[in-house]
């Protein structure tokens, strides 16, 4: 990466040295070499843009340098080359600093699997694991291949696939999808299919396909470039037809070199990137910040993005008259104190919040997928999954039992983050189309978002999230997808702008997104959109101010008041003006002072 940053700065640095050498030399060679570097850069850029079916910004710069060579105005041509290469390097440098890749997605896939042969195991490359082989998945490992559970039971974390935080216990014969994580002891899996057909590989392929299929966002500079180019050609063509003076034509072209377009907008957006980084919002490229401002539809993942992402104890229901809610919580916390299960952590955390000090539990026994039991004050208690008649329609419930007598129910649910409802309401009032994509059930999602007028797409797989985003883009929407996990990665990559929440910098979803918000504060979504709109506003002011000044200069050159070298100096003055204005995007706005 460091090498890429230096190579982007090499062309303008070389041109600057050649320009300086030409000023202290009687030879035109330094100027011609500088112009050659500029022309080569324009041609490479133009070919790249044509392959991407977009309109380049550089044709006037190319024409001006060519005319400078044929009219022997080598100094003016070299100045244009410096302006062009400097503008290109500015944006390339910013983009290279945080280039997105699929590295994290690919790195998380195990490279080998433990294949069982009788009483022994052999480590075999994943691509060579045959269909119907039995493999061993150790505790904490990501399941690399699809298959059927060959052990009596297993506890799986499905967050990579569904986004839901609660582990799920499955029994022998159950379908186990790759991408899930073993949250318990080692188990055996009978493989179904191959690495290429696995669920995890399909998710990675979706991300790759989405990255290749990105339609280019029409950027501010590109919108202004076509009319400005046509006006420049009209003025320079009229000058040549009326005067036949190629030097005067060159003066027009030098002033028309679209440096406000090439430099002002990148400077404004790089300033916005810097301002965003100070708020823990990492925007990977200037183009991404500009795309945010054009968003019309925002899809949110639910779990971990709008909700806390971990089960919270929401209700305690005593089932006997002589037991209070506080006593039930104290007993449950005593049993769960040493467990690492997410529900156990939720119970203990609630007890601490209420400043309870539970009595110690002795002779504790925890059974995977069943629950935990122990002795408290001479009596035997246990807590585990509640039978169907005690469960709510959504969420999960645990039943506390004394001996054989059920004495209390504990209901758990994922809850919204602070400010999440306000964020969704504000975005809807601002005119955005807002929807939630979740692997959770429709009933539970509707319960969480009660009172909010938003669309909910429930029971979504990663593929379905991808399809919903693709459908919205096909309908002409500029789509932002906000997520936080691997199951969101295909949708993040398919969206025009992918925004990911993460507390860890090596989350696979970061690699598929354009914007990474470090931490989990949903208020930063509003900050991101505000920063984007402000940066676009300042970039627009700079671009159109620069164009207006250039048009005035072109008209003066057309009437012979400005020579080519004077025009180059004038254009530099215009550049300084628009750059100074563009730099305001890096400053704190008055509203935050």
GIWO-V713848 format. One line per field, one symbol per residue. ss: DSSP state (H for helix, E for strand, C for the rest). A space follows every 50 residues. Layout:
ss = ???
This chain:
ss = CHHHHHHHHHHHHHHHHHHHHHHCCCCCHHHHHHHHHHHHHHHHHHHHHH HCCCCCCCHHHHHHHHHHHHCCCHHHHHHHHHHHHHHHHHHHHHHHCCCC CCHHHHHCCCCEEEEEECCEEEEEEHHHCCCCCEEEECCCCECCCCEEEC CCEEEEECHHHHCCCCCEEEECCCEECCCCEECCCCEEEEECCCCCCCHH HHHHHHHHHHHHCCCCCCCHHHHHHHHHHHHHHHHHHHHHHHHCCHHHHH HHHHHHCCHHHHHHHHHHHHHHHHHHHCCCEEECCHHHHHHHHCCCEEEE ECCCCCECCCCEEEEEEECCCCCCHHHHHHHHHHHHCCCCCHHHHHHHHH HHHCCCCCCCCEEEEEECCCEEEEEECCEEEEEEECCHHHCCCCCEEEEE EECCEEEEEEEEECCECCCHHHHHHHHHHCCCEEEEECCCCHHHHHHHCC CCCCEEECCCCHHHHHHHHHHHHHCCCCEEEEECCHHHHHHHHHCCEEEE EECCCCCHHHHHCCEEEEECCCHHHHHHHHHHHHHHHHHHHHHHHHHHHH HHHHHHHHCCCCCHHHHHHHHHHHHHHHHHHHHHHHCCCHHHC
